[in-house]
Amino acid sequence: MTLGALWAFLAVALPVLAALLANLPSVDLAYHLRAGALFLDTGRVPAVDTFTFTAAGQPWLNQQWGAQALLAATYRIGGWTGLVVLRAVLTGLFAGLVFVACRRQGIDRRRAAWLTLAAFSLAAVAMGLRPQLLGVVLFAVVLLLVVERRRHPRLLWLVPLLAIAWANLHGSFFLAPAVLGLAWLADVHDRHPRARLTLVAAVAAAAATLVNPWGPSIWLYAAGLTTNAQLAGRLTEWQPTSLRSVPGIAFFASAMLLAAWLARRPRRTPWPVLLWFAAFFAIGLWAVRGLAWWPAAAAVGFAGLAGSGYLGAGGAHVTGDQAGRRDMPRALNALLAAALVLAGTALLPVWRPTDRALAAPAGVVGNAPPGITAAIRELARPGDRLYGPQPWGSWFELAIPTVSVFADSRFELFPPGVWLDHEAIAVGRSGWTDVLDRWAVTIVVATDEAPGGLVERLRGNDGWREVHADGDGRVFVRSDRG
């Protein structure tokens, strides 16, 4: 294996290895699995809420139904190990597509590998196993097609087909026509004869997103999420990216490094490229969730300027690897690659013992309290209503489907009054016991660290009795529950 081939391998293998190392947070994944199972069983997209008692019967524009079906099918076939492998495959696809897009703009494999690994490192915070990861992969595909548009213009017609799938997978579908629109501006700037083709493909991609169960309403849905004050006020990932977090620091550092490089560049940077960087920087700045798109877009844009053109404006020339006499022995390169393959194989969950409470390999599922889950599963009865920490809501929906929960991760589904009631119970606001009675809650899960001392308040209330306690939290049931 040559050094150049090793760099190409590392660009994909290291992100895959990282995906195998990380657990699968259940905060969003769990409710997607349950919704996908409903679709597989009935052949119908869930259109109203049936998971919670506070939004039961509420209309649900379940735009991500396609991703849910894929996740649920994977889970049925391969269990949690299958889901881990799926995330690793999607992560590898993302890395491979970014690497190829950088290479096709004229830079050598080593620089393309470093750009790819940098892009993955910045985007990793937004690459959990949920519908957005599918959107990230499709985004990388569109980036590659844009890079190739002048060499292979007919490939642009793949974007509308991808947009149809994207519109039924994740709310980031608008990026398909947006990326083509930015590429069209570059073609106009260069007075390229195929500029019209790029524009027509962009319009076709926008129209293709209407092929979904709700038609144009998904655009309103996506716009509503981006402007939902309730989401921004309660979820960190929907808040503007700031320097108060490690991902935020990395995001701003990458932007500053890029700006410094552009300022020192001997040639003037075309305005369409500056607009390209500015657009994706703005998306990353708007919310932590937007960090999924900036790294790949910045890497591909940088590669174009550093290589033979910009945004696919250069020729088909691809430089060599410049390894020369510094090449390590090929056998050593192959040995390193084999070691990484063995490490990835060893990390597969299939080798781990099963956590019986979670019915999953140990260490695979995050945001899922095993002891509490086992306790509720044993005492739960059909019709029970469970109040607990919101991040665990989706997990309880999947693990104990006989109970309904107070709230899960679908923040946009719940009226503001539901969240006020949730907070009233959590912090002990006046009338908190009345809220529990009004919603007919029968089971309460509380953590010792929860603000407002919910555990002590429940212990001091004759209407509740403690039935389970462990390091994750405590379970209470109504005293008159029998």
KOLLOMI-881201 format. One line per 5 residues: their letters; for each residue x, y, z of C-alpha. Coordinates in pm, 1 decimal, always signed. Layout:
! residues N
a = X:Y:Z; ...
//
This chain:
! residues 482
mtlga = +0.0:+0.0:+0.0; +147.4:+335.0:-105.3; +151.9:+632.4:+129.0; -105.2:+805.1:-89.0; -336.7:+506.1:-65.5
lwafl = -284.9:+502.5:+311.5; -393.8:+866.6:+336.1; -707.3:+785.3:+139.4; -776.0:+491.5:+369.6; -721.8:+698.5:+684.6
avalp = -958.2:+969.9:+561.5; -1242.5:+717.8:+577.0; -1125.0:+463.8:+834.9; -1063.3:+707.4:+1121.8; -1415.1:+858.7:+1109.1
vlaal = -1560.8:+506.7:+1087.6; -1356.3:+402.3:+1391.0; -1480.1:+706.8:+1582.6; -1839.4:+617.5:+1492.3; -1789.4:+266.3:+1627.7
lanlp = -1642.6:+400.8:+1951.8; -1927.5:+640.3:+2035.8; -2255.8:+522.5:+2185.5; -2601.3:+582.1:+2034.8; -2785.8:+855.1:+2229.0
svdla = -3151.4:+759.1:+2257.7; -3281.9:+1116.2:+2299.6; -3407.2:+1131.5:+1938.9; -3324.7:+786.5:+1805.6; -3569.1:+598.5:+2029.0
yhlra = -3886.2:+775.1:+1915.7; -3772.8:+749.7:+1554.1; -3739.3:+373.2:+1597.9; -4089.4:+345.1:+1742.2; -4242.9:+564.9:+1471.6
galfl = -4060.2:+369.0:+1202.7; -4189.8:+42.5:+1346.9; -4545.6:+175.8:+1326.7; -4491.9:+255.5:+959.1; -4345.9:-89.0:+887.8
dtgrv = -4639.5:-256.6:+1065.5; -4921.4:-50.3:+914.4; -4781.1:+91.0:+590.9; -4903.8:+435.7:+702.2; -4703.0:+735.9:+816.3
pavdt = -4797.9:+823.6:+1177.2; -5004.3:+1142.0:+1147.8; -5105.3:+1205.0:+1510.7; -4926.8:+1161.8:+1841.5; -4988.1:+833.0:+2020.9
ftfta = -4674.4:+827.3:+2238.0; -4757.2:+1093.4:+2498.9; -5063.2:+1183.3:+2704.7; -5005.9:+1560.0:+2686.5; -5019.5:+1575.8:+2304.9
agqpw = -5227.2:+1263.4:+2234.1; -5418.4:+1304.4:+1910.0; -5223.4:+1619.0:+1817.3; -5152.8:+1639.1:+1440.8; -4794.8:+1538.3:+1365.4
lnqqw = -4628.7:+1638.8:+1039.4; -4381.9:+1351.6:+1051.1; -4157.3:+1470.1:+770.2; -3875.5:+1231.0:+865.2; -4083.1:+917.1:+812.0
gaqal = -3847.9:+774.7:+548.8; -3550.1:+790.2:+782.7; -3759.7:+634.0:+1058.4; -3853.0:+343.9:+833.5; -3486.5:+285.8:+744.0
laaty = -3377.6:+300.6:+1107.3; -3657.1:+69.1:+1222.8; -3586.8:-182.0:+943.5; -3217.5:-183.9:+1034.5; -3307.8:-236.6:+1400.1
riggw = -3536.2:-528.8:+1318.5; -3273.9:-697.0:+1104.3; -2958.2:-628.3:+1304.2; -3064.6:-495.3:+1644.0; -2844.8:-238.6:+1813.3
tglvv = -2538.0:-380.7:+1641.0; -2705.6:-314.6:+1307.5; -2767.7:+47.5:+1406.9; -2405.2:+91.3:+1511.1; -2290.5:-49.6:+1177.4
lravl = -2536.0:+173.8:+991.0; -2394.9:+484.0:+1158.6; -2040.6:+371.6:+1080.2; -2132.0:+314.8:+713.8; -2302.4:+655.1:+685.4
tglfa = -2005.6:+822.9:+853.0; -1768.7:+647.6:+614.0; -1978.7:+756.8:+316.0; -1969.3:+1118.2:+434.4; -1591.5:+1109.0:+475.8
glvfv = -1535.6:+932.0:+145.2; -1753.6:+1176.8:-48.1; -1579.9:+1479.9:+102.5; -1240.7:+1325.0:+27.6; -1329.2:+1257.9:-336.5
acrrq = -1479.8:+1606.4:-378.9; -1156.5:+1759.8:-249.3; -942.8:+1536.5:-469.1; -1143.3:+1614.7:-781.5; -1051.2:+1979.9:-739.8
gidrr = -682.4:+1914.2:-781.2; -526.7:+1860.4:-438.7; -318.1:+1558.6:-343.4; -441.9:+1275.3:-124.5; -260.8:+1386.3:+187.7
raawl = -415.4:+1733.9:+187.9; -753.2:+1591.7:+90.3; -729.4:+1348.9:+382.9; -644.4:+1625.5:+629.4; -933.6:+1836.8:+503.0
tlaaf = -1168.4:+1540.4:+532.8; -1057.5:+1458.0:+886.8; -1087.9:+1823.6:+986.3; -1439.4:+1836.6:+838.3; -1540.0:+1524.2:+1026.6
slaav = -1395.7:+1651.9:+1353.9; -1597.8:+1973.6:+1326.3; -1917.6:+1798.9:+1217.2; -1897.3:+1509.1:+1466.7; -2112.9:+1692.1:+1722.5
amglr = -2403.9:+1681.5:+1476.6; -2351.6:+1327.1:+1346.7; -2544.4:+1112.0:+1589.5; -2761.5:+836.8:+1445.2; -3079.3:+1020.6:+1355.0
pqllg = -3237.3:+1148.4:+1031.5; -2994.6:+1440.7:+1013.2; -2707.5:+1200.3:+947.5; -2881.6:+1087.0:+628.8; -2917.3:+1452.5:+532.7
vvlfa = -2545.1:+1505.6:+594.0; -2458.1:+1219.6:+358.0; -2691.6:+1349.9:+86.9; -2538.9:+1695.0:+130.4; -2193.9:+1547.3:+67.6
vvlll = -2326.0:+1373.6:-246.4; -2462.0:+1704.4:-378.1; -2129.0:+1874.3:-306.2; -1949.2:+1613.1:-515.9; -2200.0:+1648.8:-800.4
vverr = -2151.1:+2026.7:-796.4; -1774.5:+1978.8:-814.5; -1822.2:+1748.7:-1115.0; -2087.3:+1957.4:-1292.7; -1860.2:+2105.7:-1560.1
rhprl = -1686.2:+1779.1:-1641.3; -2003.3:+1569.5:-1624.7; -2299.9:+1809.5:-1652.7; -2558.9:+1534.1:-1682.5; -2484.1:+1425.2:-1328.0
lwlvp = -2666.4:+1736.6:-1206.3; -2994.7:+1563.7:-1289.3; -2926.5:+1326.7:-1003.2; -2982.9:+1613.0:-759.1; -3362.1:+1634.7:-813.7
llaia = -3383.5:+1258.9:-755.1; -3183.0:+1296.8:-435.7; -3408.9:+1586.5:-336.4; -3714.0:+1358.4:-350.4; -3552.6:+1119.8:-103.9
wanlh = -3413.1:+1404.2:+106.9; -3755.4:+1566.6:+146.4; -3880.2:+1245.1:+308.9; -3576.8:+1194.1:+529.6; -3482.9:+1521.7:+699.4
gsffl = -3575.2:+1888.5:+715.0; -3243.0:+1997.5:+562.8; -3377.8:+1910.1:+215.9; -3372.9:+2279.8:+119.2; -2994.2:+2255.1:+90.5
apavl = -3023.4:+2057.0:-234.6; -3156.4:+2350.0:-442.7; -2957.8:+2598.2:-230.6; -2622.0:+2437.8:-314.8; -2710.4:+2431.3:-685.3
glawl = -2817.2:+2795.1:-663.8; -2477.7:+2892.6:-522.9; -2305.8:+2687.6:-794.8; -2517.2:+2866.6:-1057.3; -2387.7:+3202.8:-931.0
advhd = -2033.0:+3074.2:-982.6; -2124.6:+2970.6:-1337.5; -2275.4:+3313.6:-1405.1; -1962.5:+3480.3:-1270.0; -1749.1:+3271.4:-1507.6
rhpra = -1996.3:+3314.7:-1796.0; -1996.7:+2940.5:-1831.3; -2214.2:+2812.6:-2120.0; -2386.2:+2557.9:-1893.6; -2494.2:+2810.3:-1630.6
rltlv = -2853.6:+2771.4:-1746.6; -2837.8:+2395.0:-1691.2; -2727.8:+2448.8:-1331.0; -3016.6:+2689.3:-1273.2; -3272.1:+2454.5:-1427.2
aavaa = -3140.4:+2167.8:-1211.6; -3173.4:+2390.1:-903.2; -3534.5:+2473.7:-987.9; -3604.5:+2106.5:-1059.1; -3452.2:+2011.2:-723.3
aaatl = -3675.1:+2262.3:-544.9; -3981.2:+2123.0:-724.7; -3874.5:+1765.9:-647.3; -3894.6:+1833.6:-273.1; -4273.2:+1862.3:-315.0
vnpwg = -4290.3:+1486.6:-378.0; -4386.1:+1393.3:-23.4; -4706.8:+1317.2:+169.2; -4757.2:+1684.4:+261.1; -4647.4:+1870.6:-52.4
psiwl = -4542.7:+2234.9:+2.2; -4629.4:+2215.3:+372.6; -4288.5:+2065.8:+451.8; -4128.8:+2397.0:+355.9; -4346.6:+2568.8:+613.5
yaagl = -4257.8:+2293.7:+859.7; -3882.8:+2342.8:+806.2; -3915.0:+2720.6:+827.5; -4124.2:+2685.5:+1142.7; -3855.4:+2480.8:+1314.4
ttnaq = -3586.2:+2735.4:+1233.8; -3792.4:+3018.8:+1383.9; -3947.8:+2829.9:+1675.7; -3866.5:+3029.4:+1989.8; -3966.0:+2734.6:+2208.1
lagrl = -3700.2:+2513.6:+2048.7; -3432.6:+2780.5:+2078.5; -3524.8:+2848.9:+2438.5; -3515.0:+2488.4:+2556.4; -3266.5:+2300.9:+2337.2
tewqp = -2898.0:+2389.4:+2322.0; -2859.7:+2254.7:+1969.0; -3121.0:+2501.3:+1842.3; -2946.8:+2798.4:+2003.7; -2688.3:+3015.9:+1825.0
tslrs = -2338.6:+2871.9:+1819.9; -2121.2:+3045.0:+2077.7; -1771.8:+3034.9:+2223.6; -1907.6:+2882.3:+2544.1; -1872.9:+2528.3:+2408.4
vpgia = -1595.3:+2320.6:+2253.0; -1782.5:+2277.6:+1919.1; -1842.1:+2653.2:+1910.8; -1475.8:+2729.8:+1973.9; -1373.9:+2487.3:+1698.5
ffasa = -1628.9:+2639.3:+1459.4; -1509.4:+2997.2:+1508.0; -1144.3:+2889.8:+1498.9; -1195.0:+2716.0:+1164.0; -1368.2:+3023.4:+1023.0
mllaa = -1088.4:+3252.5:+1143.4; -821.1:+3026.2:+994.8; -1005.5:+3021.3:+663.6; -1047.4:+3399.9:+668.1; -675.6:+3446.5:+742.7
wlarr = -582.4:+3213.4:+456.2; -813.0:+3399.3:+216.9; -663.3:+3732.9:+323.8; -307.5:+3610.5:+255.8; -399.9:+3450.1:-73.1
prrtp = -210.2:+3619.1:-361.3; -507.0:+3600.7:-597.1; -840.1:+3768.2:-542.4; -1108.9:+3527.4:-427.2; -1413.2:+3528.9:-658.2
wpvll = -1724.6:+3668.5:-491.7; -1932.8:+3350.5:-549.2; -1681.3:+3161.2:-332.9; -1696.7:+3425.1:-62.0; -2075.5:+3400.6:-74.9
wfaaf = -2045.8:+3020.8:-50.3; -1837.9:+3045.3:+267.3; -2058.7:+3319.8:+412.0; -2379.9:+3123.6:+353.1; -2261.8:+2810.2:+532.3
faigl = -2092.3:+3009.5:+805.7; -2426.4:+3180.5:+867.1; -2599.8:+2841.5:+892.0; -2339.2:+2723.2:+1141.8; -2368.4:+3046.3:+1337.9
wavrg = -2748.4:+3033.0:+1346.0; -2762.4:+2716.3:+1556.9; -2541.4:+2436.9:+1689.1; -2735.9:+2203.7:+1460.5; -2604.4:+2405.1:+1164.5
lawwp = -2252.0:+2283.9:+1240.8; -2334.7:+1976.0:+1035.6; -2305.1:+2168.0:+708.3; -2023.5:+2419.6:+749.3; -1728.7:+2173.3:+773.2
aaaav = -1792.7:+1985.9:+447.7; -1883.7:+2302.4:+255.6; -1574.5:+2482.7:+385.8; -1345.5:+2188.2:+307.3; -1471.9:+2155.5:-49.0
gfagl = -1458.7:+2530.7:-105.5; -1105.2:+2551.5:+31.0; -991.9:+2255.3:-180.4; -1120.2:+2428.2:-491.9; -918.9:+2743.8:-421.6
agsgy = -608.4:+2545.9:-323.5; -633.0:+2316.8:-624.8; -702.9:+2375.4:-991.0; -1020.5:+2581.2:-960.4; -1308.2:+2664.8:-728.4
lgagg = -1643.9:+2494.4:-676.8; -1569.6:+2267.0:-969.5; -1454.0:+2553.4:-1192.3; -1115.8:+2400.3:-1262.2; -1012.3:+2130.1:-1501.4
ahvtg = -998.3:+1756.8:-1442.2; -632.4:+1759.4:-1340.5; -559.0:+1589.1:-1008.1; -213.0:+1632.9:-857.5; +11.8:+1354.8:-741.1
dqagr = +74.4:+1264.5:-380.1; +420.5:+1414.5:-344.0; +532.4:+1123.3:-129.1; +858.6:+1053.1:-310.4; +1147.4:+919.8:-104.2
rdmpr = +969.0:+985.5:+223.9; +730.8:+697.1:+158.4; +717.3:+447.7:+443.9; +766.2:+83.4:+346.2; +449.1:-34.3:+176.4
alnal = +424.2:-332.5:+405.9; +419.0:-96.8:+707.0; +140.8:+106.4:+548.5; -60.5:-208.3:+490.5; +5.8:-323.6:+846.1
laaal = -128.8:+3.8:+985.9; -440.4:-24.3:+771.1; -492.6:-385.5:+881.2; -455.1:-283.6:+1247.1; -730.1:-24.3:+1206.6
vlagt = -957.1:-280.7:+1040.9; -899.7:-520.8:+1329.1; -967.3:-242.8:+1580.7; -1294.8:-160.2:+1407.5; -1396.6:-524.9:+1409.3
allpv = -1315.9:-553.8:+1780.1; -1532.7:-248.4:+1852.9; -1846.0:-403.7:+1704.0; -2111.7:-441.9:+1975.9; -2165.4:-806.6:+1882.4
wrptd = -1868.4:-895.8:+2105.4; -2003.4:-716.9:+2412.5; -2218.0:-868.0:+2689.1; -2588.2:-782.5:+2677.0; -2734.8:-534.9:+2920.3
ralaa = -3058.2:-719.8:+2998.9; -3236.7:-412.6:+3135.0; -3179.3:-225.1:+2809.1; -3189.4:-533.9:+2584.0; -2879.8:-395.3:+2413.7
pagvv = -2506.4:-460.6:+2414.5; -2336.0:-292.5:+2709.8; -2232.8:+67.1:+2648.6; -2417.6:+105.8:+2318.4; -2728.5:+302.6:+2420.0
gnapp = -2689.3:+645.4:+2577.2; -2948.4:+845.0:+2775.9; -3111.8:+522.2:+2889.5; -3113.4:+435.7:+3264.6; -3102.3:+54.6:+3289.4
gitaa = -3216.3:+8.7:+3649.5; -3503.4:+253.4:+3617.5; -3607.4:+96.0:+3287.8; -3616.6:-252.0:+3442.0; -3814.7:-128.3:+3743.1
irela = -4079.1:+48.4:+3533.6; -4106.8:-244.7:+3295.5; -4185.2:-471.0:+3590.5; -4448.7:-250.1:+3752.0; -4602.3:-80.9:+3447.0
rpgdr = -4962.4:-147.2:+3352.7; -5141.9:-53.8:+3031.1; -5261.0:+304.9:+3058.7; -4994.4:+421.2:+3303.1; -4881.3:+780.3:+3261.0
lygpq = -4517.1:+857.6:+3326.8; -4355.0:+1189.1:+3415.1; -3976.8:+1207.6:+3399.4; -3677.3:+1399.5:+3261.9; -3749.8:+1500.4:+2903.7
pwgsw = -3424.2:+1352.0:+2761.2; -3541.6:+1007.5:+2877.9; -3892.2:+1042.2:+2734.5; -3814.3:+892.9:+2394.3; -3630.4:+600.9:+2551.7
felai = -3924.5:+509.6:+2774.9; -4154.9:+527.4:+2469.4; -3946.4:+265.3:+2293.6; -3849.9:+45.5:+2588.9; -4190.3:+40.4:+2765.6
ptvsv = -4459.7:+103.2:+2500.7; -4741.4:+14.1:+2741.9; -4698.4:+349.1:+2918.3; -4740.5:+697.8:+2775.0; -4498.5:+972.9:+2871.2
fadsr = -4536.8:+1339.2:+2959.5; -4304.1:+1468.8:+2685.0; -4036.2:+1350.5:+2447.2; -3794.2:+1512.2:+2200.6; -4056.5:+1638.3:+1954.4
felfp = -4057.6:+1984.5:+2110.0; -4254.8:+2139.9:+1826.8; -4548.1:+1906.3:+1896.7; -4629.5:+2026.9:+2247.2; -4818.9:+2348.2:+2330.5
pgvwl = -4627.3:+2594.0:+2553.0; -4860.3:+2511.2:+2843.3; -4729.9:+2153.8:+2851.6; -4374.6:+2275.3:+2906.9; -4492.9:+2515.6:+3176.7
dheai = -4658.0:+2221.3:+3352.4; -4343.1:+2012.0:+3311.0; -4137.5:+2286.3:+3472.7; -4391.2:+2337.4:+3750.3; -4345.7:+1975.5:+3857.3
avgrs = -3968.6:+1980.2:+3815.7; -3898.7:+2297.2:+4016.9; -4180.0:+2270.0:+4270.0; -4377.3:+2569.3:+4153.3; -4695.5:+2637.0:+4349.1
gwtdv = -4959.9:+2379.2:+4259.1; -4717.4:+2119.8:+4127.7; -4912.9:+1834.3:+4285.2; -5228.9:+1965.3:+4119.6; -5051.9:+1942.6:+3783.9
ldrwa = -4970.5:+1575.5:+3849.1; -5333.6:+1514.4:+3942.5; -5472.4:+1704.1:+3644.4; -5266.5:+1496.6:+3402.9; -5343.6:+1177.4:+3600.5
vtivv = -4974.7:+1087.3:+3626.8; -4923.8:+745.4:+3787.8; -4542.9:+705.2:+3771.4; -4276.2:+969.5:+3835.1; -3906.3:+934.5:+3756.6
atdea = -3679.9:+1185.1:+3930.3; -3304.8:+1230.9:+3963.5; -3123.7:+1337.6:+4278.6; -2954.4:+1619.6:+4088.5; -3278.5:+1761.0:+3947.9
pgglv = -3332.3:+2128.4:+4037.5; -3619.8:+2194.6:+4274.0; -3567.3:+1886.3:+4491.8; -3839.5:+1676.1:+4329.8; -3717.5:+1360.7:+4506.9
erlrg = -3752.0:+1513.2:+4853.0; -4088.3:+1669.3:+4769.9; -4225.3:+1333.4:+4656.5; -4086.1:+1159.1:+4964.8; -4263.7:+1412.1:+5181.9
ndgwr = -4596.0:+1369.6:+5003.4; -4831.5:+1097.6:+5128.0; -4973.8:+1055.9:+4778.7; -4652.8:+897.5:+4647.4; -4426.0:+609.1:+4746.1
evhad = -4074.4:+525.8:+4631.5; -4037.1:+186.0:+4464.4; -3687.6:+199.5:+4313.1; -3361.7:+386.9:+4361.1; -3019.8:+363.6:+4198.5
gdgrv = -2739.0:+586.6:+4079.1; -2943.5:+722.1:+3787.6; -3253.5:+824.3:+3981.0; -3566.8:+712.3:+4160.5; -3909.1:+581.7:+4066.6
fvrsd = -4227.0:+680.8:+4251.9; -4582.9:+553.3:+4206.8; -4910.6:+679.9:+4346.8; -4979.6:+544.2:+4694.6; -5331.5:+441.8:+4600.7
rg = -5214.5:+252.5:+4292.7; -5224.1:-86.7:+4466.4
//
